[in-house]
Amino acid sequence: RVSVGWLTASTTRGTRVPQGSLGVNLATRQLRIEAGSAMWASARCPPWARLPALVIGLAMLAAPASAASPSDNEWHTIGSPGFTMSGAYDLSLTLLRDTEPMLAYTDQGNGGRVTVVHFSGDQATGEGEWAHVGAGDVSSGAASDVSLARYGQRVYVAYSDHEHDYRATVKCLVNGAWQGVGEAGLSAGAATDVALAVDLWGVPHIAFADGTAQSKLTVLRMVDGMWELVGVRGISAGRVSSVVLKFDGWRPFVSYRDVAHGLRTTVLRFDGSHWEPLGKPGFSPSAATASSLAIAHGVPYAALTQHDVRDRVVVFRYDGEAWVAVGDHLSDGAASNLMLEERAGRMYVCFTEKDKGDRVVVKALGTNGWVVAGESHASSGAAGLVRIAIGLAGEPVVAFRDDDRGHRATVVAMNTPPVRPPQARRPEWARSSSRRIEHSNRAVEATGTAQDEEIARRLSAEPELLAAEHAARASAAGGATSAAGMLGPVAGAVVIIATLFIVRVRTGNTPPCSPLNSPRRSLSPPQMLRQMSRGLGSSSDSLPF
């Protein structure tokens, strides 16, 4: 804008708060920089700085401005409360590009079919709209036990398909349409308690209670367009429920309530050839009315509602030999709708508590133990089917069935993590031994070091995710520098240009549902490290970005 002799580029947009401006006074040749309430002006702008100043100002104009947002310690609604058209059940939540909530559920107003919706808007303020993902219905008929997962920009959904005798079906979003991953009704018999997850190399896995094996636990993975057993069919001692499937790199973990052990919780880990129990099977002190699982730095954590303490929430950690409690009871009374989630060392547990009117309670693990997230409950009234996902900066996003709004779905979020996570390192026992794991016709070597596993984890991510991480870190650095005056806007402009360059360079065309066919992912973690250090590559063995 031109104002009182100043030619200025500003980040003001609509009702958003100005983030900064940079301009040159054409009459006095002064250079002026504004950042928030701070302003700096030079006595005289040298000729060599005029054009760069205007270029930087225009670049800043492209940066998103800071919007007036809720308090960092408050929950705010994403979109509208109860935004679904009718009752939403079997909820499953993930974050696309780590910032955009995506929710799958069975729509009671549409014959119980699977529906997937995606939020487009500003998560920091909650302003925006939910829109359907994909053309047509995900499932052709009624479904249940929905599970949603993503690998970079690939989105998968699994469910118990009522039109195929309750067998499991998995679909993937391809070019705006939902396509089957393998045949519909892929399991040999009825599948309940379906859990879907994707490993380090982008291979989808499903775990479920298998109707052909007396409802024991079975795990399948997609290899060469076919679903194959991981281990053997029916790996549990008896019938299972509350099935959870998680990955630590390439290695799968499963947890479940085990009928053969009095509904106590059991956790298994796959070592490349067979499933092994962590601790004793049915390790929980008493029956669990609900259970969940998370992996942090290779260490499994299990949350459960323990029957012998009035169904209060207890979290356990495996120390390499046995399961030990992490803190005391997390709920004052009976709890349900339990879920445990972790990302980059930040861990949250969410549940509904009967003594609090079945409202949603979220707690985060900090350096001094478990802390309540937010100054109030995540839900304003009774809720069910609580699900949680964690953003790139550790901020929690929670979805639930809003019983005060006709069982429709509501999603809420917090802008910043409530506590600093505890410092932890991967223990020696959690490091994988060197071995080769066959995925289709490709051998992947796991070296067994935490550094290699972290490199492989990061390099296996999609280009957009890596660019987002770099942008977030650079923005944080630019924010710290902005207090110094002139350096702030310059750093901000550099961040914008660098981010656009990174996104352009790293964008590729990976087949959306063929994770094993991309030659760019054929390198082992040590090979990736060596290639990255050389900065070289060819069309046949280049890095994922």
DRENMAR-609891 format. One line per 3 residues: their letters; for each residue x, y, z of C-alpha. Coordinates in Angstrom, 1 decimal, decimal comma. Layout:
% residues N
a) X Y Z ~ ...
% end
This chain:
% residues 545
rvs) 0,0 0,0 0,0 ~ 1,1 3,7 -0,4 ~ 0,6 5,7 2,7
vgw) 2,1 9,1 3,7 ~ 5,0 8,6 1,3 ~ 5,6 5,0 2,3
lta) 5,5 2,2 -0,3 ~ 4,9 -0,8 1,9 ~ 4,2 -4,5 1,6
stt) 2,1 -5,8 4,5 ~ 0,7 -9,1 5,6 ~ -2,6 -7,6 6,6
rgt) -5,5 -9,7 5,0 ~ -9,1 -9,1 5,8 ~ -9,7 -9,2 9,6
rvp) -6,4 -10,9 10,3 ~ -3,9 -9,3 12,5 ~ -0,9 -7,7 10,7
qgs) 2,2 -9,8 11,2 ~ 4,7 -7,3 9,8 ~ 5,5 -4,9 7,0
lgv) 8,5 -3,7 5,1 ~ 8,7 -0,6 2,9 ~ 10,7 2,2 1,4
nla) 9,9 5,9 1,7 ~ 10,2 7,1 -1,9 ~ 10,7 10,7 -0,8
trq) 13,2 10,3 2,1 ~ 14,7 7,0 0,9 ~ 14,3 5,5 4,4
lri) 13,9 1,8 4,9 ~ 11,2 0,8 7,5 ~ 10,5 -2,5 9,0
eag) 7,5 -3,3 11,3 ~ 7,0 -6,5 13,3 ~ 4,1 -6,5 15,7
sam) 4,4 -3,5 17,9 ~ 8,1 -2,9 17,1 ~ 9,3 -0,6 14,3
was) 12,7 0,2 12,9 ~ 13,6 2,8 10,3 ~ 16,9 3,6 8,7
arc) 18,2 7,2 8,4 ~ 18,6 6,6 4,7 ~ 18,0 3,5 2,5
ppw) 21,1 2,9 0,4 ~ 20,4 2,4 -3,3 ~ 21,5 -1,3 -3,3
arl) 18,9 -2,1 -0,6 ~ 15,8 -0,6 -2,2 ~ 15,0 -3,4 -4,7
pal) 15,8 -6,2 -2,3 ~ 13,6 -4,5 0,3 ~ 10,6 -4,4 -2,0
vig) 11,2 -8,0 -3,1 ~ 11,4 -9,2 0,5 ~ 8,3 -7,3 1,3
lam) 6,3 -8,9 -1,5 ~ 7,5 -12,3 -0,4 ~ 6,3 -11,5 3,1
laa) 2,9 -10,7 1,6 ~ 2,6 -14,3 0,5 ~ 3,1 -15,5 4,1
pas) 0,0 -16,4 6,1 ~ -0,8 -13,8 8,6 ~ -1,3 -14,5 12,3
aas) -5,0 -14,9 12,9 ~ -6,8 -14,0 16,1 ~ -6,9 -17,4 17,8
psd) -8,2 -19,0 21,0 ~ -6,0 -19,2 24,1 ~ -3,2 -21,8 23,8
new) -4,6 -23,6 26,8 ~ -8,2 -23,8 25,6 ~ -10,0 -26,3 23,5
hti) -11,7 -24,8 20,4 ~ -14,0 -26,5 18,0 ~ -12,8 -27,3 14,5
gsp) -15,6 -26,2 12,2 ~ -19,1 -26,5 13,8 ~ -20,0 -28,6 16,8
gft) -21,9 -31,7 15,7 ~ -21,0 -31,0 12,0 ~ -22,1 -34,4 10,6
msg) -25,6 -34,6 9,1 ~ -26,7 -37,5 11,3 ~ -25,3 -39,8 14,0
ayd) -21,7 -40,8 13,6 ~ -20,3 -44,1 14,9 ~ -17,1 -46,1 14,6
lsl) -15,0 -43,0 14,5 ~ -11,4 -43,0 13,3 ~ -9,2 -39,9 13,1
tll) -5,9 -38,9 11,4 ~ -4,2 -35,7 10,3 ~ -3,5 -35,1 6,6
rdt) -0,2 -33,2 6,2 ~ -0,1 -33,3 10,0 ~ -2,4 -30,2 10,3
epm) -5,7 -31,1 8,6 ~ -8,1 -33,3 10,5 ~ -9,6 -36,2 8,5
lay) -12,4 -38,3 10,1 ~ -13,9 -41,6 9,1 ~ -17,2 -42,9 10,5
tdq) -20,3 -44,8 9,8 ~ -23,1 -42,5 8,8 ~ -26,4 -43,5 10,4
gng) -28,3 -41,3 8,1 ~ -26,8 -43,1 5,1 ~ -27,6 -46,7 6,0
grv) -24,5 -47,1 8,2 ~ -22,1 -46,7 5,2 ~ -18,5 -45,5 5,7
tvv) -18,0 -41,8 5,2 ~ -14,7 -39,9 5,2 ~ -14,6 -36,1 5,7
hfs) -11,7 -33,6 5,6 ~ -11,4 -30,2 7,3 ~ -10,4 -27,3 5,0
gdq) -9,6 -24,1 6,9 ~ -7,6 -22,6 9,7 ~ -7,1 -25,2 12,5
atg) -5,7 -22,5 14,8 ~ -9,0 -20,7 14,9 ~ -11,3 -23,5 13,9
ege) -12,7 -21,5 11,0 ~ -13,5 -23,5 7,9 ~ -15,7 -26,3 6,6
wah) -15,8 -30,1 6,6 ~ -16,1 -31,7 3,1 ~ -16,6 -35,3 1,9
vga) -13,5 -37,0 0,6 ~ -13,8 -39,1 -2,5 ~ -16,5 -39,5 -5,0
gdv) -19,5 -41,6 -3,8 ~ -19,7 -43,7 -0,7 ~ -16,6 -45,5 0,7
ssg) -18,6 -48,7 1,3 ~ -21,4 -50,0 -0,8 ~ -23,4 -51,0 2,3
aas) -23,5 -50,9 6,1 ~ -20,1 -51,3 7,9 ~ -18,6 -51,2 11,4
dvs) -15,2 -51,2 13,1 ~ -13,8 -48,5 10,9 ~ -10,1 -47,8 11,0
lar) -8,4 -44,9 9,1 ~ -4,6 -44,6 8,4 ~ -2,3 -42,6 6,2
ygq) 1,2 -42,9 4,7 ~ 2,2 -39,4 3,6 ~ -0,6 -38,4 1,3
rvy) -2,0 -41,9 0,8 ~ -5,2 -42,5 2,8 ~ -6,4 -46,0 3,7
vay) -9,6 -47,0 5,4 ~ -10,5 -50,5 6,6 ~ -13,8 -51,8 8,0
sdh) -16,0 -54,8 8,7 ~ -18,0 -55,1 5,5 ~ -21,6 -56,2 6,2
ehd) -22,4 -56,8 2,6 ~ -19,6 -59,4 2,5 ~ -20,6 -61,3 5,5
yra) -18,7 -59,0 7,9 ~ -15,4 -59,8 6,2 ~ -12,7 -57,1 6,3
tvk) -12,4 -54,7 3,4 ~ -9,6 -52,1 2,8 ~ -9,8 -49,2 0,4
clv) -7,4 -46,4 -0,7 ~ -8,1 -43,0 -2,1 ~ -6,8 -42,8 -5,7
nga) -7,3 -39,8 -7,9 ~ -10,3 -38,7 -5,9 ~ -12,0 -42,1 -5,8
wqg) -12,0 -45,0 -3,3 ~ -10,5 -48,1 -4,8 ~ -10,2 -51,5 -3,2
vge) -6,8 -52,7 -1,9 ~ -7,1 -56,3 -2,8 ~ -10,6 -57,8 -3,1
agl) -13,6 -56,7 -1,0 ~ -14,2 -59,0 1,9 ~ -10,5 -60,0 1,9
sag) -10,5 -62,0 5,2 ~ -11,4 -65,7 5,2 ~ -14,3 -65,1 7,6
aat) -16,0 -62,4 9,7 ~ -13,6 -59,7 11,0 ~ -14,4 -57,6 14,0
dva) -12,3 -55,2 16,0 ~ -10,5 -54,2 12,8 ~ -7,3 -52,2 13,3
lav) -5,4 -50,7 10,3 ~ -1,8 -49,4 10,3 ~ 1,0 -48,7 7,8
dlw) 4,6 -49,7 8,4 ~ 7,8 -47,8 7,8 ~ 7,9 -48,8 4,1
gvp) 4,2 -47,9 3,4 ~ 2,9 -51,5 3,6 ~ -0,7 -51,6 5,0
hia) -1,5 -54,1 7,7 ~ -4,7 -55,1 9,4 ~ -5,4 -56,9 12,6
fad) -8,8 -58,3 13,6 ~ -10,7 -60,9 15,5 ~ -10,9 -63,7 13,0
gta) -14,2 -65,5 12,7 ~ -12,5 -68,5 11,1 ~ -10,2 -68,9 14,1
qsk) -12,7 -68,8 17,0 ~ -12,3 -64,9 17,0 ~ -8,6 -65,2 17,8
ltv) -6,3 -62,4 16,6 ~ -5,0 -62,5 13,0 ~ -2,8 -60,0 11,2
lrm) -2,5 -59,6 7,4 ~ -0,3 -57,4 5,2 ~ -0,5 -56,5 1,5
vdg) 2,3 -58,0 -0,6 ~ 2,3 -58,0 -4,4 ~ -1,4 -57,1 -4,6
mwe) -2,3 -60,0 -2,2 ~ -3,0 -60,1 1,5 ~ -0,8 -62,6 3,3
lvg) -0,6 -63,7 6,9 ~ 1,9 -62,1 9,3 ~ 3,0 -65,1 11,3
vrg) 0,1 -67,6 11,5 ~ -3,6 -67,4 11,7 ~ -5,0 -67,0 15,2
isa) -2,0 -65,8 17,1 ~ -3,8 -65,2 20,4 ~ -4,6 -67,8 23,1
grv) -8,3 -67,1 22,9 ~ -11,0 -64,6 21,7 ~ -9,9 -61,0 21,6
ssv) -11,4 -57,5 21,7 ~ -10,1 -53,9 21,9 ~ -7,5 -54,7 19,2
vlk) -4,8 -52,1 18,6 ~ -2,1 -52,3 15,9 ~ 0,9 -50,0 16,0
fdg) 4,4 -49,8 14,4 ~ 7,8 -48,9 15,6 ~ 9,5 -48,5 12,2
wrp) 9,0 -51,8 10,4 ~ 8,1 -53,8 13,6 ~ 4,4 -54,3 14,4
fvs) 3,0 -54,5 17,9 ~ -0,6 -55,5 18,8 ~ -2,5 -55,2 22,0
yrd) -5,8 -56,7 23,0 ~ -8,1 -57,9 25,8 ~ -7,5 -61,6 26,1
vah) -10,4 -63,8 27,0 ~ -8,1 -66,8 27,6 ~ -6,5 -64,7 30,4
glr) -9,6 -63,4 32,1 ~ -10,0 -60,3 29,8 ~ -6,6 -59,0 30,9
ttv) -4,4 -57,1 28,4 ~ -1,8 -58,8 26,3 ~ 0,8 -57,1 24,1
lrf) 2,7 -59,0 21,3 ~ 5,6 -58,0 19,1 ~ 6,6 -59,5 15,7
dgs) 10,3 -60,3 15,4 ~ 10,3 -61,1 11,7 ~ 9,2 -64,7 11,9
hwe) 6,8 -65,1 14,9 ~ 4,9 -63,1 17,5 ~ 6,4 -62,9 21,0
plg) 4,6 -61,7 24,1 ~ 6,1 -58,7 26,0 ~ 6,0 -59,7 29,6
kpg) 3,6 -62,4 30,5 ~ 0,4 -62,8 28,5 ~ -2,5 -61,1 30,3
fsp) 0,0 -58,9 32,3 ~ -2,6 -56,5 33,7 ~ -3,4 -57,0 37,4
saa) -7,1 -57,6 36,7 ~ -9,6 -57,6 33,8 ~ -9,5 -54,6 31,6
tas) -12,8 -53,1 30,4 ~ -10,9 -51,2 27,7 ~ -7,2 -51,0 26,5
sla) -5,0 -49,1 24,1 ~ -1,4 -49,0 23,0 ~ 1,3 -46,5 22,0
iah) 5,0 -46,8 21,2 ~ 7,5 -44,2 22,3 ~ 11,2 -44,5 21,4
gvp) 10,7 -48,2 20,8 ~ 9,1 -48,7 24,3 ~ 5,4 -49,9 24,4
yaa) 2,9 -48,2 26,7 ~ -0,5 -49,7 27,4 ~ -3,4 -47,8 28,9
ltq) -6,3 -49,7 30,3 ~ -9,4 -49,3 32,5 ~ -8,6 -51,6 35,4
hdv) -11,6 -53,5 36,9 ~ -10,1 -54,0 40,4 ~ -9,8 -50,2 40,9
rdr) -13,3 -49,4 39,8 ~ -12,5 -49,1 36,1 ~ -10,1 -46,2 36,6
vvv) -7,5 -45,5 34,0 ~ -4,0 -46,8 34,5 ~ -1,0 -46,6 32,1
fry) 1,8 -49,2 32,1 ~ 5,2 -49,1 30,4 ~ 7,3 -52,2 29,4
dge) 10,8 -51,9 30,8 ~ 12,3 -54,9 28,9 ~ 11,3 -57,5 31,5
awv) 7,9 -56,5 33,0 ~ 5,2 -53,9 32,9 ~ 5,4 -51,1 35,4
avg) 2,8 -48,4 36,2 ~ 3,4 -44,8 34,9 ~ 2,1 -42,7 37,7
dhl) -1,1 -43,3 39,7 ~ -4,7 -43,6 38,5 ~ -5,4 -41,0 35,8
sdg) -9,2 -40,8 36,4 ~ -11,0 -40,1 39,7 ~ -13,7 -42,7 38,8
aas) -14,9 -45,1 36,2 ~ -13,8 -44,3 32,7 ~ -14,5 -45,6 29,2
nlm) -13,8 -44,7 25,5 ~ -10,1 -44,9 26,2 ~ -7,3 -44,1 23,7
lee) -3,6 -43,7 24,1 ~ -1,5 -41,9 21,4 ~ 2,1 -40,8 21,0
rag) 4,2 -38,8 18,5 ~ 7,8 -37,7 18,8 ~ 7,9 -38,3 22,5
rmy) 4,6 -36,5 23,3 ~ 2,0 -38,8 24,8 ~ -1,7 -38,2 25,4
vcf) -4,4 -40,4 26,9 ~ -8,1 -39,5 26,4 ~ -11,2 -41,0 27,9
tek) -14,7 -40,1 29,2 ~ -15,3 -40,1 32,9 ~ -18,6 -41,1 34,5
dkg) -18,2 -38,8 37,6 ~ -17,7 -35,9 35,2 ~ -20,9 -36,5 33,2
drv) -19,1 -38,6 30,6 ~ -17,3 -35,6 29,4 ~ -14,0 -36,0 27,5
vvk) -10,8 -35,7 29,6 ~ -7,4 -35,5 28,0 ~ -4,1 -35,8 29,9
alg) -0,5 -35,4 28,6 ~ 2,6 -37,0 30,0 ~ 5,1 -34,4 31,1
tng) 8,4 -34,3 33,0 ~ 6,4 -34,3 36,3 ~ 3,9 -36,9 35,4
wvv) 0,4 -36,7 33,9 ~ -1,2 -33,2 33,4 ~ -4,7 -32,3 32,3
age) -4,7 -30,8 28,9 ~ -6,8 -27,6 28,8 ~ -8,5 -25,4 31,3
sha) -11,8 -27,3 30,8 ~ -13,1 -30,6 29,5 ~ -12,6 -31,2 25,8
ssg) -16,3 -31,7 25,4 ~ -19,1 -29,5 26,8 ~ -21,3 -32,5 27,6
aag) -21,5 -36,3 27,4 ~ -19,5 -37,9 24,6 ~ -18,4 -41,3 23,3
lvr) -16,1 -43,0 20,8 ~ -13,2 -40,6 21,7 ~ -10,3 -40,5 19,2
iai) -7,1 -38,4 19,4 ~ -4,4 -37,4 16,9 ~ -1,2 -35,4 17,4
gla) 0,0 -32,6 15,1 ~ 3,5 -31,8 14,0 ~ 4,2 -29,5 16,9
gep) 2,7 -31,9 19,4 ~ -0,7 -30,2 19,6 ~ -3,7 -32,6 20,3
vva) -6,7 -32,9 18,1 ~ -9,7 -34,9 19,5 ~ -12,8 -36,2 17,8
frd) -15,8 -37,7 19,6 ~ -19,5 -38,6 19,2 ~ -21,3 -35,6 20,7
ddr) -24,2 -37,1 22,6 ~ -25,7 -33,6 23,4 ~ -26,0 -33,0 19,6
ghr) -27,8 -36,1 18,5 ~ -24,7 -38,4 18,5 ~ -23,2 -36,3 15,7
atv) -19,4 -35,9 15,5 ~ -17,5 -33,0 17,0 ~ -13,8 -32,3 16,6
vam) -11,8 -30,0 19,0 ~ -8,1 -29,0 19,1 ~ -5,6 -27,1 21,2
ntp) -3,0 -24,8 19,6 ~ 0,0 -25,8 21,6 ~ 1,1 -28,8 23,7
pvr) 0,2 -28,4 27,3 ~ 3,5 -29,6 28,8 ~ 7,1 -30,3 27,8
ppq) 7,5 -34,0 27,1 ~ 9,9 -36,1 29,3 ~ 13,4 -36,7 27,9
arr) 13,9 -40,3 26,9 ~ 16,2 -42,4 24,7 ~ 15,6 -45,7 23,0
pew) 16,8 -48,4 25,5 ~ 19,2 -51,0 24,4 ~ 16,7 -53,8 24,6
ars) 14,3 -52,0 22,2 ~ 16,9 -51,8 19,4 ~ 16,3 -54,3 16,7
ssr) 19,0 -56,9 15,9 ~ 20,4 -57,0 12,4 ~ 18,3 -59,0 10,1
rie) 16,7 -58,9 6,7 ~ 12,9 -58,7 6,3 ~ 11,3 -59,7 3,0
hsn) 8,7 -57,4 1,6 ~ 7,6 -58,8 -1,7 ~ 10,7 -59,2 -3,9
rav) 12,6 -56,6 -2,1 ~ 14,9 -57,2 1,0 ~ 15,1 -54,4 3,5
eat) 17,9 -54,4 6,0 ~ 17,2 -53,2 9,6 ~ 20,5 -52,3 11,1
gta) 19,4 -52,2 14,7 ~ 20,5 -48,7 15,6 ~ 18,2 -45,9 16,8
qde) 19,9 -43,4 14,5 ~ 19,3 -45,6 11,4 ~ 15,7 -46,2 12,4
eia) 15,1 -42,5 12,8 ~ 16,7 -41,8 9,4 ~ 14,6 -44,4 7,8
rrl) 11,4 -43,2 9,5 ~ 12,0 -39,6 8,3 ~ 13,1 -40,5 4,8
sae) 10,1 -42,7 4,2 ~ 7,7 -39,8 4,8 ~ 6,1 -38,0 1,9
pel) 7,7 -34,8 0,5 ~ 4,9 -32,6 1,8 ~ 5,5 -33,9 5,4
laa) 9,2 -33,2 5,2 ~ 8,7 -29,7 3,8 ~ 6,2 -29,0 6,6
eha) 8,7 -30,0 9,2 ~ 11,4 -27,8 7,7 ~ 8,9 -24,9 7,4
ara) 7,8 -25,3 11,1 ~ 11,4 -25,4 12,4 ~ 12,4 -22,5 10,2
saa) 9,4 -20,5 11,3 ~ 10,2 -21,1 14,9 ~ 13,8 -19,8 14,3
gga) 12,5 -16,8 12,4 ~ 10,1 -16,0 15,2 ~ 12,9 -16,0 17,7
tsa) 14,9 -13,7 15,4 ~ 12,1 -11,3 14,8 ~ 12,6 -9,7 18,2
agm) 15,9 -8,4 17,0 ~ 14,3 -5,9 14,7 ~ 15,5 -5,9 11,1
lgp) 16,5 -9,6 11,0 ~ 12,9 -10,8 11,7 ~ 11,3 -9,9 8,4
vag) 14,4 -10,9 6,4 ~ 14,4 -14,3 8,1 ~ 10,7 -14,6 7,4
avv) 11,2 -13,9 3,7 ~ 14,0 -16,5 3,6 ~ 11,7 -19,0 5,2
iia) 9,0 -18,4 2,6 ~ 11,4 -18,7 -0,4 ~ 13,2 -21,8 1,1
tlf) 9,9 -23,5 1,8 ~ 8,6 -23,0 -1,7 ~ 11,9 -24,3 -3,1
ivr) 11,8 -27,4 -0,8 ~ 8,2 -28,2 -1,7 ~ 9,0 -27,9 -5,4
vrt) 12,1 -30,0 -5,2 ~ 10,7 -32,7 -3,0 ~ 7,4 -33,2 -4,8
gnt) 7,3 -36,6 -6,6 ~ 4,7 -38,9 -8,2 ~ 4,7 -42,0 -6,0
ppc) 1,9 -44,4 -7,0 ~ -0,8 -43,8 -4,4 ~ -1,5 -47,5 -3,6
spl) 1,6 -49,2 -4,7 ~ 4,1 -48,6 -1,8 ~ 6,3 -51,5 -2,7
nsp) 6,8 -50,7 -6,4 ~ 8,6 -47,4 -6,1 ~ 12,4 -47,8 -6,8
rrs) 13,0 -44,7 -4,8 ~ 12,2 -46,6 -1,6 ~ 14,5 -49,5 -2,2
lsp) 17,4 -48,3 -0,1 ~ 18,2 -49,5 3,4 ~ 18,6 -46,9 6,1
pqm) 22,5 -47,0 6,0 ~ 22,4 -46,7 2,2 ~ 20,1 -43,7 2,6
lrq) 22,5 -42,1 5,1 ~ 25,5 -42,6 2,8 ~ 23,6 -41,3 -0,2
msr) 22,4 -38,3 1,7 ~ 25,9 -37,5 2,8 ~ 27,2 -37,7 -0,8
glg) 24,4 -35,6 -2,2 ~ 24,3 -37,8 -5,3 ~ 21,7 -40,0 -6,9
sss) 20,3 -41,4 -10,1 ~ 16,8 -42,0 -11,4 ~ 16,9 -45,5 -10,2
dsl) 18,2 -45,1 -6,7 ~ 17,5 -41,5 -5,7 ~ 16,2 -40,5 -2,3
pf) 12,5 -40,1 -1,6 ~ 12,7 -36,4 -2,1
% end
